[in-house]
Amino acid sequence: MEVKCPICAKQVVWAPTSEYRPFCSKKCQLIDLGEWAAEDRKIAGKPAEDATPKRIDVEEIEAMLAQQSDDFFKH
């Protein structure tokens, strides 16, 4: 069975004897690795949610703190 090298599209024999499969050479294998490392390639998925609040409401924070018992602030 033959497949195309994902980098240069050269035909590659898919067999245990093909040292760099699915790549045709060490060069193409390293180019692919570099693309992954540079995040040029990535696995599609749901975007990560940003944990940082979009807007900080100081009054809301002060109201939450006012509801705390006095010993909340003691160590």
N, CA, C and O atoms as a CHARMM CRD file, in Angstrom:
* protein
*
  300
    1    1 MET  N      0.84700  -1.17800   0.00000 PROA 1      0.00000
    2    1 MET  CA     0.00000   0.00000   0.00000 PROA 1      0.00000
    3    1 MET  C      0.89500   1.24400   0.00000 PROA 1      0.00000
    4    1 MET  O      1.94400   1.27500   0.64300 PROA 1      0.00000
    5    2 GLU  N      0.46000   2.25100  -0.72600 PROA 2      0.00000
    6    2 GLU  CA     1.20700   3.50100  -0.77500 PROA 2      0.00000
    7    2 GLU  C      0.32600   4.65000  -0.30700 PROA 2      0.00000
    8    2 GLU  O     -0.87900   4.66800  -0.55500 PROA 2      0.00000
    9    3 VAL  N      0.94900   5.61000   0.37600 PROA 3      0.00000
   10    3 VAL  CA     0.26300   6.81900   0.83500 PROA 3      0.00000
   11    3 VAL  C      1.09800   8.01900   0.41200 PROA 3      0.00000
   12    3 VAL  O      2.27100   7.87700   0.06500 PROA 3      0.00000
   13    4 LYS  N      0.49800   9.18900   0.44000 PROA 4      0.00000
   14    4 LYS  CA     1.23600  10.40800   0.11500 PROA 4      0.00000
   15    4 LYS  C      1.84300  10.98900   1.38400 PROA 4      0.00000
   16    4 LYS  O      1.20200  11.01400   2.43500 PROA 4      0.00000
   17    5 CYS  N      3.05900  11.44600   1.28000 PROA 5      0.00000
   18    5 CYS  CA     3.72200  12.13600   2.37900 PROA 5      0.00000
   19    5 CYS  C      2.89900  13.38400   2.70900 PROA 5      0.00000
   20    5 CYS  O      2.59400  14.16400   1.80600 PROA 5      0.00000
   21    6 PRO  N      2.53200  13.59200   3.97500 PROA 6      0.00000
   22    6 PRO  CA     1.70500  14.74500   4.33000 PROA 6      0.00000
   23    6 PRO  C      2.37000  16.10500   4.06900 PROA 6      0.00000
   24    6 PRO  O      1.68400  17.12600   4.02900 PROA 6      0.00000
   25    7 ILE  N      3.67500  16.12600   3.89500 PROA 7      0.00000
   26    7 ILE  CA     4.37900  17.39100   3.67600 PROA 7      0.00000
   27    7 ILE  C      4.60200  17.66600   2.18900 PROA 7      0.00000
   28    7 ILE  O      4.24200  18.73600   1.69700 PROA 7      0.00000
   29    8 CYS  N      5.18600  16.72000   1.47700 PROA 8      0.00000
   30    8 CYS  CA     5.55900  16.98300   0.07600 PROA 8      0.00000
   31    8 CYS  C      4.71700  16.21100  -0.94400 PROA 8      0.00000
   32    8 CYS  O      4.86200  16.41900  -2.14800 PROA 8      0.00000
   33    9 ALA  N      3.84400  15.32700  -0.47000 PROA 9      0.00000
   34    9 ALA  CA     2.93600  14.53900  -1.31700 PROA 9      0.00000
   35    9 ALA  C      3.63100  13.44800  -2.13900 PROA 9      0.00000
   36    9 ALA  O      3.01700  12.86900  -3.03500 PROA 9      0.00000
   37   10 LYS  N      4.88300  13.16800  -1.84700 PROA 10     0.00000
   38   10 LYS  CA     5.59800  12.07100  -2.52000 PROA 10     0.00000
   39   10 LYS  C      4.99700  10.74400  -2.06200 PROA 10     0.00000
   40   10 LYS  O      4.61400  10.60900  -0.90000 PROA 10     0.00000
   41   11 GLN  N      4.91100   9.77100  -2.95500 PROA 11     0.00000
   42   11 GLN  CA     4.37000   8.45900  -2.61700 PROA 11     0.00000
   43   11 GLN  C      5.31100   7.72200  -1.65400 PROA 11     0.00000
   44   11 GLN  O      6.52400   7.68700  -1.86400 PROA 11     0.00000
   45   12 VAL  N      4.73500   7.13500  -0.59600 PROA 12     0.00000
   46   12 VAL  CA     5.50700   6.42400   0.42100 PROA 12     0.00000
   47   12 VAL  C      4.89300   5.04300   0.60500 PROA 12     0.00000
   48   12 VAL  O      3.67500   4.91600   0.72600 PROA 12     0.00000
   49   13 VAL  N      5.72300   4.01400   0.62600 PROA 13     0.00000
   50   13 VAL  CA     5.23400   2.66000   0.87400 PROA 13     0.00000
   51   13 VAL  C      4.89900   2.54500   2.35400 PROA 13     0.00000
   52   13 VAL  O      5.73500   2.83500   3.20900 PROA 13     0.00000
   53   14 TRP  N      3.66900   2.11900   2.65700 PROA 14     0.00000
   54   14 TRP  CA     3.24100   1.94300   4.05100 PROA 14     0.00000
   55   14 TRP  C      3.58000   0.51900   4.46700 PROA 14     0.00000
   56   14 TRP  O      2.82600  -0.42000   4.21200 PROA 14     0.00000
   57   15 ALA  N      4.73400   0.38300   5.11300 PROA 15     0.00000
   58   15 ALA  CA     5.20700  -0.93300   5.54500 PROA 15     0.00000
   59   15 ALA  C      6.14000  -0.74100   6.73200 PROA 15     0.00000
   60   15 ALA  O      6.69100   0.34400   6.91500 PROA 15     0.00000
   61   16 PRO  N      6.32400  -1.77700   7.53700 PROA 16     0.00000
   62   16 PRO  CA     7.23400  -1.67800   8.67800 PROA 16     0.00000
   63   16 PRO  C      8.65800  -1.26500   8.28600 PROA 16     0.00000
   64   16 PRO  O      9.40400  -0.74100   9.11300 PROA 16     0.00000
   65   17 THR  N      9.02300  -1.49700   7.04800 PROA 17     0.00000
   66   17 THR  CA    10.36900  -1.13600   6.59200 PROA 17     0.00000
   67   17 THR  C     10.49700   0.35500   6.26500 PROA 17     0.00000
   68   17 THR  O     11.60800   0.85900   6.09900 PROA 17     0.00000
   69   18 SER  N      9.36600   1.06000   6.17200 PROA 18     0.00000
   70   18 SER  CA     9.39800   2.50700   5.90100 PROA 18     0.00000
   71   18 SER  C      9.66800   3.23000   7.21300 PROA 18     0.00000
   72   18 SER  O      8.76900   3.42900   8.03000 PROA 18     0.00000
   73   19 GLU  N     10.91300   3.61400   7.39500 PROA 19     0.00000
   74   19 GLU  CA    11.37500   4.16000   8.67000 PROA 19     0.00000
   75   19 GLU  C     10.63600   5.43100   9.10200 PROA 19     0.00000
   76   19 GLU  O     10.41000   5.63000  10.29600 PROA 19     0.00000
   77   20 TYR  N     10.25900   6.28600   8.16200 PROA 20     0.00000
   78   20 TYR  CA     9.67900   7.58500   8.51400 PROA 20     0.00000
   79   20 TYR  C      8.18400   7.66700   8.21400 PROA 20     0.00000
   80   20 TYR  O      7.61400   8.75800   8.24100 PROA 20     0.00000
   81   21 ARG  N      7.54300   6.54400   7.93100 PROA 21     0.00000
   82   21 ARG  CA     6.12100   6.59000   7.53700 PROA 21     0.00000
   83   21 ARG  C      5.28100   7.34900   8.54500 PROA 21     0.00000
   84   21 ARG  O      5.50400   7.17200   9.74200 PROA 21     0.00000
   85   22 PRO  N      4.37500   8.14300   8.16400 PROA 22     0.00000
   86   22 PRO  CA     3.85600   8.34400   6.80200 PROA 22     0.00000
   87   22 PRO  C      4.66700   9.35100   5.98500 PROA 22     0.00000
   88   22 PRO  O      4.25000   9.74200   4.89500 PROA 22     0.00000
   89   23 PHE  N      5.81300   9.76800   6.50100 PROA 23     0.00000
   90   23 PHE  CA     6.64600  10.73800   5.79200 PROA 23     0.00000
   91   23 PHE  C      7.62700  10.02100   4.88400 PROA 23     0.00000
   92   23 PHE  O      7.95800   8.85400   5.09600 PROA 23     0.00000
   93   24 CYS  N      8.08700  10.73700   3.86900 PROA 24     0.00000
   94   24 CYS  CA     9.02700  10.12600   2.92500 PROA 24     0.00000
   95   24 CYS  C     10.46500  10.19700   3.43000 PROA 24     0.00000
   96   24 CYS  O     11.31600   9.42400   2.98900 PROA 24     0.00000
   97   25 SER  N     10.74300  11.12600   4.35700 PROA 25     0.00000
   98   25 SER  CA    12.11900  11.31300   4.81400 PROA 25     0.00000
   99   25 SER  C     12.14400  11.93900   6.20000 PROA 25     0.00000
  100   25 SER  O     11.12500  12.40500   6.71000 PROA 25     0.00000
  101   26 LYS  N     13.31400  11.93900   6.79000 PROA 26     0.00000
  102   26 LYS  CA    13.51900  12.58900   8.08900 PROA 26     0.00000
  103   26 LYS  C     13.23600  14.09600   7.96700 PROA 26     0.00000
  104   26 LYS  O     12.69200  14.70600   8.88800 PROA 26     0.00000
  105   27 LYS  N     13.60600  14.68300   6.83400 PROA 27     0.00000
  106   27 LYS  CA    13.37900  16.10800   6.60900 PROA 27     0.00000
  107   27 LYS  C     11.88900  16.44700   6.71500 PROA 27     0.00000
  108   27 LYS  O     11.51400  17.38800   7.41600 PROA 27     0.00000
  109   28 CYS  N     11.03900  15.68200   6.02000 PROA 28     0.00000
  110   28 CYS  CA     9.59900  15.94500   6.06700 PROA 28     0.00000
  111   28 CYS  C      9.04400  15.67700   7.46800 PROA 28     0.00000
  112   28 CYS  O      8.13400  16.37100   7.92300 PROA 28     0.00000
  113   29 GLN  N      9.59000  14.67900   8.14100 PROA 29     0.00000
  114   29 GLN  CA     9.16200  14.38400   9.50900 PROA 29     0.00000
  115   29 GLN  C      9.47600  15.57400  10.43200 PROA 29     0.00000
  116   29 GLN  O      8.64800  15.94300  11.26600 PROA 29     0.00000
  117   30 LEU  N     10.65200  16.16600  10.29000 PROA 30     0.00000
  118   30 LEU  CA    11.04300  17.30300  11.12000 PROA 30     0.00000
  119   30 LEU  C     10.26800  18.57600  10.76400 PROA 30     0.00000
  120   30 LEU  O      9.96100  19.38300  11.64200 PROA 30     0.00000
  121   31 ILE  N      9.95500  18.75400   9.48900 PROA 31     0.00000
  122   31 ILE  CA     9.13200  19.89700   9.08500 PROA 31     0.00000
  123   31 ILE  C      7.76900  19.79600   9.76500 PROA 31     0.00000
  124   31 ILE  O      7.26000  20.78700  10.28800 PROA 31     0.00000
  125   32 ASP  N      7.17700  18.59700   9.75900 PROA 32     0.00000
  126   32 ASP  CA     5.87500  18.38800  10.39500 PROA 32     0.00000
  127   32 ASP  C      5.95800  18.65300  11.89800 PROA 32     0.00000
  128   32 ASP  O      5.08600  19.31300  12.46200 PROA 32     0.00000
  129   33 LEU  N      6.99200  18.14400  12.53900 PROA 33     0.00000
  130   33 LEU  CA     7.18100  18.36500  13.97300 PROA 33     0.00000
  131   33 LEU  C      7.28900  19.85700  14.28400 PROA 33     0.00000
  132   33 LEU  O      6.70400  20.33700  15.25400 PROA 33     0.00000
  133   34 GLY  N      8.03300  20.58300  13.46300 PROA 34     0.00000
  134   34 GLY  CA     8.18000  22.02300  13.64000 PROA 34     0.00000
  135   34 GLY  C      6.85300  22.75800  13.49100 PROA 34     0.00000
  136   34 GLY  O      6.58900  23.71800  14.21500 PROA 34     0.00000
  137   35 GLU  N      6.01600  22.31100  12.55600 PROA 35     0.00000
  138   35 GLU  CA     4.70600  22.93800  12.37300 PROA 35     0.00000
  139   35 GLU  C      3.81900  22.72200  13.59900 PROA 35     0.00000
  140   35 GLU  O      3.09100  23.62600  14.00800 PROA 35     0.00000
  141   36 TRP  N      3.88100  21.52900  14.17900 PROA 36     0.00000
  142   36 TRP  CA     3.11300  21.26800  15.40600 PROA 36     0.00000
  143   36 TRP  C      3.66000  22.11000  16.55300 PROA 36     0.00000
  144   36 TRP  O      2.89100  22.68300  17.32400 PROA 36     0.00000
  145   37 ALA  N      4.98100  22.18800  16.67000 PROA 37     0.00000
  146   37 ALA  CA     5.59500  22.94700  17.76400 PROA 37     0.00000
  147   37 ALA  C      5.27600  24.44000  17.65800 PROA 37     0.00000
  148   37 ALA  O      5.11400  25.11400  18.67500 PROA 37     0.00000
  149   38 ALA  N      5.18700  24.95300  16.44000 PROA 38     0.00000
  150   38 ALA  CA     4.86700  26.36300  16.22200 PROA 38     0.00000
  151   38 ALA  C      3.36000  26.62000  16.27600 PROA 38     0.00000
  152   38 ALA  O      2.90700  27.75200  16.10800 PROA 38     0.00000
  153   39 GLU  N      2.60200  25.57000  16.50800 PROA 39     0.00000
  154   39 GLU  CA     1.13900  25.61600  16.55900 PROA 39     0.00000
  155   39 GLU  C      0.52100  26.03600  15.22900 PROA 39     0.00000
  156   39 GLU  O     -0.56900  26.60600  15.19600 PROA 39     0.00000
  157   40 ASP  N      1.23400  25.74800  14.12100 PROA 40     0.00000
  158   40 ASP  CA     0.65900  25.94600  12.79200 PROA 40     0.00000
  159   40 ASP  C     -0.34500  24.83700  12.50400 PROA 40     0.00000
  160   40 ASP  O     -1.28600  25.02500  11.73200 PROA 40     0.00000
  161   41 ARG  N     -0.14100  23.69200  13.12400 PROA 41     0.00000
  162   41 ARG  CA    -1.07600  22.56200  13.02900 PROA 41     0.00000
  163   41 ARG  C     -1.67100  22.33600  14.39800 PROA 41     0.00000
  164   41 ARG  O     -0.99100  22.47400  15.41500 PROA 41     0.00000
  165   42 LYS  N     -2.94500  21.98800  14.42000 PROA 42     0.00000
  166   42 LYS  CA    -3.59100  21.69200  15.69100 PROA 42     0.00000
  167   42 LYS  C     -4.79600  20.79700  15.44700 PROA 42     0.00000
  168   42 LYS  O     -5.33100  20.74900  14.33900 PROA 42     0.00000
  169   43 ILE  N     -5.21100  20.10500  16.46400 PROA 43     0.00000
  170   43 ILE  CA    -6.37600  19.24500  16.38400 PROA 43     0.00000
  171   43 ILE  C     -7.60300  20.10200  16.66100 PROA 43     0.00000
  172   43 ILE  O     -7.67100  20.81000  17.66500 PROA 43     0.00000
  173   44 ALA  N     -8.56700  20.02600  15.75800 PROA 44     0.00000
  174   44 ALA  CA    -9.78300  20.83100  15.90700 PROA 44     0.00000
  175   44 ALA  C    -10.53500  20.41400  17.16500 PROA 44     0.00000
  176   44 ALA  O    -10.60900  19.23100  17.49700 PROA 44     0.00000
  177   45 GLY  N    -11.07100  21.36700  17.83400 PROA 45     0.00000
  178   45 GLY  CA   -11.83700  21.09500  19.04000 PROA 45     0.00000
  179   45 GLY  C    -12.55900  22.33900  19.50100 PROA 45     0.00000
  180   45 GLY  O    -12.46000  23.40300  18.89000 PROA 45     0.00000
  181   46 LYS  N    -13.27400  22.18600  20.57000 PROA 46     0.00000
  182   46 LYS  CA   -14.00400  23.31100  21.14300 PROA 46     0.00000
  183   46 LYS  C    -12.99600  24.30700  21.71000 PROA 46     0.00000
  184   46 LYS  O    -12.07700  23.90900  22.42600 PROA 46     0.00000
  185   47 PRO  N    -13.15300  25.59500  21.40300 PROA 47     0.00000
  186   47 PRO  CA   -12.21900  26.58900  21.93600 PROA 47     0.00000
  187   47 PRO  C    -12.23800  26.60800  23.46100 PROA 47     0.00000
  188   47 PRO  O    -13.28700  26.44100  24.08400 PROA 47     0.00000
  189   48 ALA  N    -11.08500  26.80900  24.04000 PROA 48     0.00000
  190   48 ALA  CA   -10.98300  26.88500  25.50200 PROA 48     0.00000
  191   48 ALA  C    -11.70200  28.13400  25.98100 PROA 48     0.00000
  192   48 ALA  O    -11.63700  29.19400  25.35900 PROA 48     0.00000
  193   49 GLU  N    -12.38700  27.97700  27.10400 PROA 49     0.00000
  194   49 GLU  CA   -13.08100  29.12600  27.67000 PROA 49     0.00000
  195   49 GLU  C    -12.09400  29.95400  28.47900 PROA 49     0.00000
  196   49 GLU  O    -11.23900  29.41900  29.18400 PROA 49     0.00000
  197   50 ASP  N    -12.22900  31.25200  28.36500 PROA 50     0.00000
  198   50 ASP  CA   -11.35800  32.17400  29.08000 PROA 50     0.00000
  199   50 ASP  C    -11.82500  32.26100  30.53000 PROA 50     0.00000
  200   50 ASP  O    -12.97100  32.62900  30.79000 PROA 50     0.00000
  201   51 ALA  N    -10.96100  31.92800  31.46400 PROA 51     0.00000
  202   51 ALA  CA   -11.31300  31.95000  32.88600 PROA 51     0.00000
  203   51 ALA  C    -11.29100  33.36200  33.46800 PROA 51     0.00000
  204   51 ALA  O    -11.79900  33.58400  34.56700 PROA 51     0.00000
  205   52 THR  N    -10.71900  34.30000  32.75500 PROA 52     0.00000
  206   52 THR  CA   -10.63300  35.67600  33.23100 PROA 52     0.00000
  207   52 THR  C    -11.99000  36.35800  33.06200 PROA 52     0.00000
  208   52 THR  O    -12.57600  36.30900  31.98100 PROA 52     0.00000
  209   53 PRO  N    -12.49000  36.98900  34.11500 PROA 53     0.00000
  210   53 PRO  CA   -13.76900  37.68700  33.95700 PROA 53     0.00000
  211   53 PRO  C    -13.66100  38.81300  32.93600 PROA 53     0.00000
  212   53 PRO  O    -12.63600  39.48800  32.84500 PROA 53     0.00000
  213   54 LYS  N    -14.71500  39.00300  32.18200 PROA 54     0.00000
  214   54 LYS  CA   -14.70900  40.05200  31.15600 PROA 54     0.00000
  215   54 LYS  C    -14.78600  41.43900  31.77700 PROA 54     0.00000
  216   54 LYS  O    -14.19300  42.39000  31.26800 PROA 54     0.00000
  217   55 ARG  N    -15.53000  41.54900  32.89600 PROA 55     0.00000
  218   55 ARG  CA   -15.72000  42.84500  33.51100 PROA 55     0.00000
  219   55 ARG  C    -15.70800  42.64600  35.02500 PROA 55     0.00000
  220   55 ARG  O    -16.35500  41.73500  35.54300 PROA 55     0.00000
  221   56 ILE  N    -14.99000  43.47800  35.71100 PROA 56     0.00000
  222   56 ILE  CA   -14.93000  43.38800  37.17300 PROA 56     0.00000
  223   56 ILE  C    -15.82700  44.47400  37.73200 PROA 56     0.00000
  224   56 ILE  O    -15.61200  45.66200  37.49100 PROA 56     0.00000
  225   57 ASP  N    -16.83700  44.05300  38.48300 PROA 57     0.00000
  226   57 ASP  CA   -17.77400  44.99200  39.09900 PROA 57     0.00000
  227   57 ASP  C    -17.37300  45.16200  40.56700 PROA 57     0.00000
  228   57 ASP  O    -17.62600  44.28500  41.39200 PROA 57     0.00000
  229   58 VAL  N    -16.75100  46.29000  40.88000 PROA 58     0.00000
  230   58 VAL  CA   -16.24400  46.56000  42.21800 PROA 58     0.00000
  231   58 VAL  C    -17.38500  46.58300  43.23300 PROA 58     0.00000
  232   58 VAL  O    -17.23800  46.07800  44.34600 PROA 58     0.00000
  233   59 GLU  N    -18.50500  47.16000  42.85700 PROA 59     0.00000
  234   59 GLU  CA   -19.64200  47.23500  43.78200 PROA 59     0.00000
  235   59 GLU  C    -20.17500  45.84100  44.12300 PROA 59     0.00000
  236   59 GLU  O    -20.57700  45.58700  45.25900 PROA 59     0.00000
  237   60 GLU  N    -20.17700  44.95100  43.14800 PROA 60     0.00000
  238   60 GLU  CA   -20.63200  43.57800  43.39600 PROA 60     0.00000
  239   60 GLU  C    -19.68000  42.86300  44.35700 PROA 60     0.00000
  240   60 GLU  O    -20.12800  42.12300  45.23200 PROA 60     0.00000
  241   61 ILE  N    -18.39300  43.07500  44.20300 PROA 61     0.00000
  242   61 ILE  CA   -17.40300  42.46600  45.09300 PROA 61     0.00000
  243   61 ILE  C    -17.55400  43.02500  46.50200 PROA 61     0.00000
  244   61 ILE  O    -17.49900  42.27600  47.47800 PROA 61     0.00000
  245   62 GLU  N    -17.74400  44.33300  46.61200 PROA 62     0.00000
  246   62 GLU  CA   -17.92600  44.94200  47.93800 PROA 62     0.00000
  247   62 GLU  C    -19.19500  44.41800  48.61200 PROA 62     0.00000
  248   62 GLU  O    -19.19800  44.20200  49.82400 PROA 62     0.00000
  249   63 ALA  N    -20.25400  44.21300  47.86200 PROA 63     0.00000
  250   63 ALA  CA   -21.49800  43.67700  48.42400 PROA 63     0.00000
  251   63 ALA  C    -21.29100  42.24800  48.93100 PROA 63     0.00000
  252   63 ALA  O    -21.80700  41.88500  49.98800 PROA 63     0.00000
  253   64 MET  N    -20.54300  41.44100  48.18600 PROA 64     0.00000
  254   64 MET  CA   -20.26600  40.06000  48.62500 PROA 64     0.00000
  255   64 MET  C    -19.42300  40.07000  49.89700 PROA 64     0.00000
  256   64 MET  O    -19.67800  39.28400  50.80900 PROA 64     0.00000
  257   65 LEU  N    -18.43600  40.93800  49.96900 PROA 65     0.00000
  258   65 LEU  CA   -17.58600  41.01500  51.15600 PROA 65     0.00000
  259   65 LEU  C    -18.37600  41.50000  52.36700 PROA 65     0.00000
  260   65 LEU  O    -18.12800  41.05400  53.48800 PROA 65     0.00000
  261   66 ALA  N    -19.32100  42.40700  52.15000 PROA 66     0.00000
  262   66 ALA  CA   -20.12800  42.92300  53.25500 PROA 66     0.00000
  263   66 ALA  C    -21.00900  41.83400  53.86800 PROA 66     0.00000
  264   66 ALA  O    -21.38700  41.92600  55.03600 PROA 66     0.00000
  265   67 GLN  N    -21.33500  40.81100  53.08800 PROA 67     0.00000
  266   67 GLN  CA   -22.17700  39.72500  53.57300 PROA 67     0.00000
  267   67 GLN  C    -21.39800  38.71300  54.41200 PROA 67     0.00000
  268   67 GLN  O    -21.99900  37.88000  55.09000 PROA 67     0.00000
  269   68 GLN  N    -20.08900  38.77600  54.37500 PROA 68     0.00000
  270   68 GLN  CA   -19.25800  37.83100  55.11600 PROA 68     0.00000
  271   68 GLN  C    -19.25700  38.18300  56.60100 PROA 68     0.00000
  272   68 GLN  O    -19.35900  39.34900  56.98200 PROA 68     0.00000
  273   69 SER  N    -19.14000  37.15600  57.42100 PROA 69     0.00000
  274   69 SER  CA   -19.04000  37.41200  58.87000 PROA 69     0.00000
  275   69 SER  C    -17.69500  38.06400  59.17100 PROA 69     0.00000
  276   69 SER  O    -16.75500  37.96300  58.38100 PROA 69     0.00000
  277   70 ASP  N    -17.61100  38.73300  60.31700 PROA 70     0.00000
  278   70 ASP  CA   -16.39100  39.46100  60.67700 PROA 70     0.00000
  279   70 ASP  C    -15.17700  38.54900  60.79300 PROA 70     0.00000
  280   70 ASP  O    -14.06200  38.96200  60.47400 PROA 70     0.00000
  281   71 ASP  N    -15.38100  37.31200  61.24500 PROA 71     0.00000
  282   71 ASP  CA   -14.23500  36.41000  61.41200 PROA 71     0.00000
  283   71 ASP  C    -13.68100  35.91400  60.08200 PROA 71     0.00000
  284   71 ASP  O    -12.62300  35.28700  60.05000 PROA 71     0.00000
  285   72 PHE  N    -14.38300  36.18600  58.98700 PROA 72     0.00000
  286   72 PHE  CA   -13.91100  35.79900  57.65700 PROA 72     0.00000
  287   72 PHE  C    -12.57400  36.46900  57.34200 PROA 72     0.00000
  288   72 PHE  O    -11.73100  35.89400  56.65400 PROA 72     0.00000
  289   73 PHE  N    -12.38600  37.68800  57.85100 PROA 73     0.00000
  290   73 PHE  CA   -11.19200  38.46500  57.52000 PROA 73     0.00000
  291   73 PHE  C    -10.05900  38.26000  58.51400 PROA 73     0.00000
  292   73 PHE  O     -8.97400  38.81400  58.33600 PROA 73     0.00000
  293   74 LYS  N    -10.29600  37.47000  59.56300 PROA 74     0.00000
  294   74 LYS  CA    -9.27200  37.21700  60.57400 PROA 74     0.00000
  295   74 LYS  C     -8.52100  35.93700  60.22600 PROA 74     0.00000
  296   74 LYS  O     -9.09400  35.01000  59.65400 PROA 74     0.00000
  297   75 HSD  N     -7.27000  35.89100  60.56500 PROA 75     0.00000
  298   75 HSD  CA    -6.46300  34.69100  60.28900 PROA 75     0.00000
  299   75 HSD  C     -6.24500  33.89400  61.52100 PROA 75     0.00000
  300   75 HSD  O     -5.58800  32.85300  61.47400 PROA 75     0.00000
